[in-house]
Amino acid sequence: MENKRILEINNLAISFEQYEYGTRKTKLPVIRDLNVSVGGGEIVAVVGASGSGKSLLAHAILGILPYNAEQKGTILYNREILDGKKQAQLRGRKIVLVPQSVNCLDPLMKIGAQICKNSKKQAVVERMKQMLSCYGLREDVRKMYPFELSGGMARRVLITTADMEQADFVIADEPTPGLDRELACRTMEYFKGMANRGAGVLLITHDLELAITTADRIVVLYAGTAIEETTAEAFQNENTLFHPYTKALWRAMPQHGFAVCEGTQPFVTRIPKGCVFKQRCNMCQMNCSKEIPYIQTDTGYVRCIGYNRKCERNDNE
């Protein structure tokens, strides 16, 4: 039985307006035509290099984009439009964020007060103690200030703070930077626990290996465009991946030889027409400069003319 979809993002586009040459304005399209859905009890990982738009996706869901951002497309939460008013009601309650920086903790406030949001209600305090224990933190941590915590402890405090509300939807924005592999894997177990109780989890990360071992589905982002969505199991074999960039990511993993993909992700002002990866793709052809549709595959979706041709050949055989 398919899990109920908690969040659905359809045709999301985000651009920024900025000035150039005095009073002349220009728009920078950072995210284009992005479609993502997350069901209850499911972990969906959005992976991609720095600058691909991953964190902006989190900010769009939370309604905290900068003033000069323009957003198009629709975001549905439990099948209702997630507009500004709804975002303000749900943010920090039903939709929570585990931020990537431990500097998000208030340096002048004790940990307990931050977790409880300054509430002194006995039920809230007891739940906080329960949550600290659940995440392997001593009870006296609540009396500490952030500067007294190790990096791993601060990460767990951020997760504890997010999980206090028993939210329906959790956004984990790069939750493991600076952690060793063992601690990073342990952190991922916490998010699995949230999914096991029925929450939907959106994991935003550049760590493909961690995403594969944690998530149910993987969305690969490149230059602000989703170029492939597939199951985590599909990454067990290069032949079950379809986009050349996704294959390049697979080959770049340590266990597959650290193969380097020549070139760099294009800057937002230099996004090519058609396939955003064509400048680095050794399979690029003339049709790759045309609009590339997001085609359904056996395991998800892919945005690649090469996959379309493969399907056409199979249909004709």
FENPE-V381167 format. One record per residue. N is the residue number from 1. RES is the residue in one small letter. SS is DSSP state (alpha for helix, beta for strand, coil for the rest). D_LAST is the distance of its C-alpha to the last C-alpha in whole Angstrom. Layout:
((N | RES | SS | D_LAST) (N | RES | SS | D_LAST))
//
This chain:
((1 | m | coil | 34) (2 | e | coil | 33) (3 | n | coil | 36) (4 | k | coil | 38) (5 | r | beta | 37) (6 | i | beta | 40) (7 | l | beta | 39) (8 | e | beta | 37) (9 | i | beta | 36) (10 | n | beta | 34) (11 | n | beta | 34) (12 | l | beta | 37) (13 | a | beta | 38) (14 | i | beta | 41) (15 | s | beta | 43) (16 | f | beta | 47) (17 | e | beta | 49) (18 | q | beta | 52) (19 | y | beta | 54) (20 | e | beta | 54) (21 | y | coil | 56) (22 | g | coil | 59) (23 | t | coil | 58) (24 | r | beta | 55) (25 | k | beta | 52) (26 | t | beta | 49) (27 | k | beta | 46) (28 | l | beta | 44) (29 | p | beta | 41) (30 | v | beta | 40) (31 | i | beta | 38) (32 | r | beta | 35) (33 | d | beta | 33) (34 | l | beta | 33) (35 | n | beta | 32) (36 | v | beta | 33) (37 | s | beta | 34) (38 | v | beta | 36) (39 | g | beta | 37) (40 | g | coil | 40) (41 | g | coil | 40) (42 | e | coil | 37) (43 | i | beta | 38) (44 | v | beta | 35) (45 | a | beta | 36) (46 | v | beta | 35) (47 | v | beta | 35) (48 | g | coil | 36) (49 | a | coil | 38) (50 | s | coil | 42) (51 | g | coil | 42) (52 | s | coil | 38) (53 | g | coil | 40) (54 | k | alpha | 40) (55 | s | alpha | 43) (56 | l | alpha | 43) (57 | l | alpha | 41) (58 | a | alpha | 44) (59 | h | alpha | 46) (60 | a | alpha | 45) (61 | i | alpha | 44) (62 | l | alpha | 48) (63 | g | coil | 49) (64 | i | coil | 51) (65 | l | coil | 49) (66 | p | coil | 52) (67 | y | coil | 53) (68 | n | coil | 52) (69 | a | beta | 48) (70 | e | beta | 46) (71 | q | beta | 44) (72 | k | beta | 41) (73 | g | beta | 39) (74 | t | beta | 39) (75 | i | beta | 40) (76 | l | beta | 41) (77 | y | beta | 43) (78 | n | coil | 43) (79 | r | coil | 41) (80 | e | beta | 44) (81 | i | beta | 44) (82 | l | coil | 46) (83 | d | coil | 48) (84 | g | alpha | 51) (85 | k | alpha | 53) (86 | k | alpha | 51) (87 | q | alpha | 50) (88 | a | alpha | 54) (89 | q | alpha | 55) (90 | l | alpha | 52) (91 | r | beta | 52) (92 | g | coil | 54) (93 | r | coil | 54) (94 | k | coil | 50) (95 | i | beta | 48) (96 | v | beta | 50) (97 | l | beta | 49) (98 | v | beta | 50) (99 | p | coil | 50) (100 | q | coil | 49) (101 | s | coil | 53) (102 | v | alpha | 56) (103 | n | alpha | 58) (104 | c | alpha | 57) (105 | l | coil | 60) (106 | d | coil | 63) (107 | p | coil | 66) (108 | l | coil | 69) (109 | m | coil | 68) (110 | k | beta | 68) (111 | i | alpha | 64) (112 | g | alpha | 66) (113 | a | alpha | 66) (114 | q | alpha | 63) (115 | i | alpha | 61) (116 | c | alpha | 63) (117 | k | coil | 63) (118 | n | coil | 67) (119 | s | coil | 67) (120 | k | coil | 70) (121 | k | coil | 69) (122 | q | alpha | 70) (123 | a | alpha | 66) (124 | v | alpha | 65) (125 | v | alpha | 66) (126 | e | alpha | 66) (127 | r | alpha | 62) (128 | m | alpha | 62) (129 | k | alpha | 64) (130 | q | alpha | 61) (131 | m | alpha | 58) (132 | l | alpha | 60) (133 | s | alpha | 60) (134 | c | alpha | 57) (135 | y | coil | 56) (136 | g | coil | 58) (137 | l | coil | 61) (138 | r | coil | 64) (139 | e | alpha | 66) (140 | d | alpha | 69) (141 | v | alpha | 66) (142 | r | alpha | 66) (143 | k | alpha | 70) (144 | m | coil | 68) (145 | y | beta | 67) (146 | p | alpha | 64) (147 | f | alpha | 65) (148 | e | alpha | 67) (149 | l | coil | 63) (150 | s | coil | 61) (151 | g | alpha | 57) (152 | g | alpha | 56) (153 | m | alpha | 58) (154 | a | alpha | 58) (155 | r | alpha | 54) (156 | r | alpha | 55) (157 | v | alpha | 57) (158 | l | alpha | 55) (159 | i | alpha | 52) (160 | t | alpha | 55) (161 | t | alpha | 56) (162 | a | alpha | 53) (163 | d | alpha | 53) (164 | m | coil | 56) (165 | e | coil | 55) (166 | q | coil | 52) (167 | a | coil | 50) (168 | d | coil | 47) (169 | f | beta | 45) (170 | v | beta | 46) (171 | i | beta | 45) (172 | a | beta | 45) (173 | d | beta | 45) (174 | e | coil | 45) (175 | p | coil | 47) (176 | t | coil | 47) (177 | p | coil | 48) (178 | g | coil | 51) (179 | l | coil | 51) (180 | d | coil | 50) (181 | r | alpha | 47) (182 | e | alpha | 49) (183 | l | alpha | 50) (184 | a | alpha | 47) (185 | c | alpha | 45) (186 | r | alpha | 48) (187 | t | alpha | 48) (188 | m | alpha | 45) (189 | e | alpha | 46) (190 | y | alpha | 48) (191 | f | alpha | 45) (192 | k | alpha | 43) (193 | g | alpha | 46) (194 | m | alpha | 46) (195 | a | alpha | 43) (196 | n | alpha | 44) (197 | r | coil | 47) (198 | g | coil | 44) (199 | a | coil | 44) (200 | g | beta | 41) (201 | v | beta | 41) (202 | l | beta | 40) (203 | l | beta | 40) (204 | i | beta | 40) (205 | t | beta | 40) (206 | h | coil | 39) (207 | d | coil | 39) (208 | l | alpha | 36) (209 | e | alpha | 37) (210 | l | alpha | 39) (211 | a | alpha | 37) (212 | i | alpha | 34) (213 | t | alpha | 37) (214 | t | alpha | 38) (215 | a | coil | 36) (216 | d | coil | 33) (217 | r | beta | 31) (218 | i | beta | 31) (219 | v | beta | 31) (220 | v | beta | 31) (221 | l | beta | 33) (222 | y | beta | 33) (223 | a | coil | 35) (224 | g | coil | 36) (225 | t | beta | 32) (226 | a | beta | 30) (227 | i | beta | 27) (228 | e | beta | 26) (229 | e | beta | 27) (230 | t | beta | 26) (231 | t | beta | 27) (232 | a | alpha | 30) (233 | e | alpha | 28) (234 | a | alpha | 25) (235 | f | alpha | 28) (236 | q | alpha | 28) (237 | n | coil | 25) (238 | e | alpha | 24) (239 | n | alpha | 20) (240 | t | alpha | 20) (241 | l | coil | 22) (242 | f | coil | 20) (243 | h | coil | 23) (244 | p | alpha | 24) (245 | y | alpha | 27) (246 | t | alpha | 27) (247 | k | alpha | 26) (248 | a | alpha | 29) (249 | l | alpha | 31) (250 | w | alpha | 30) (251 | r | alpha | 30) (252 | a | coil | 34) (253 | m | coil | 35) (254 | p | alpha | 38) (255 | q | alpha | 36) (256 | h | alpha | 33) (257 | g | coil | 35) (258 | f | coil | 37) (259 | a | coil | 34) (260 | v | coil | 35) (261 | c | coil | 33) (262 | e | coil | 35) (263 | g | coil | 36) (264 | t | coil | 38) (265 | q | coil | 37) (266 | p | coil | 38) (267 | f | coil | 41) (268 | v | alpha | 41) (269 | t | alpha | 42) (270 | r | alpha | 40) (271 | i | coil | 36) (272 | p | coil | 34) (273 | k | coil | 32) (274 | g | coil | 28) (275 | c | coil | 27) (276 | v | coil | 30) (277 | f | coil | 29) (278 | k | alpha | 28) (279 | q | alpha | 31) (280 | r | alpha | 31) (281 | c | coil | 27) (282 | n | coil | 26) (283 | m | coil | 22) (284 | c | coil | 24) (285 | q | coil | 23) (286 | m | alpha | 24) (287 | n | alpha | 23) (288 | c | alpha | 24) (289 | s | alpha | 27) (290 | k | coil | 26) (291 | e | coil | 26) (292 | i | coil | 24) (293 | p | coil | 23) (294 | y | coil | 23) (295 | i | beta | 20) (296 | q | beta | 20) (297 | t | coil | 18) (298 | d | coil | 18) (299 | t | coil | 22) (300 | g | coil | 23) (301 | y | beta | 23) (302 | v | beta | 22) (303 | r | coil | 23) (304 | c | coil | 21) (305 | i | alpha | 19) (306 | g | alpha | 17) (307 | y | alpha | 16) (308 | n | alpha | 15) (309 | r | alpha | 12) (310 | k | alpha | 11) (311 | c | alpha | 10) (312 | e | alpha | 9) (313 | r | alpha | 6) (314 | n | alpha | 5) (315 | d | alpha | 6) (316 | n | alpha | 4) (317 | e | coil | 0))
//
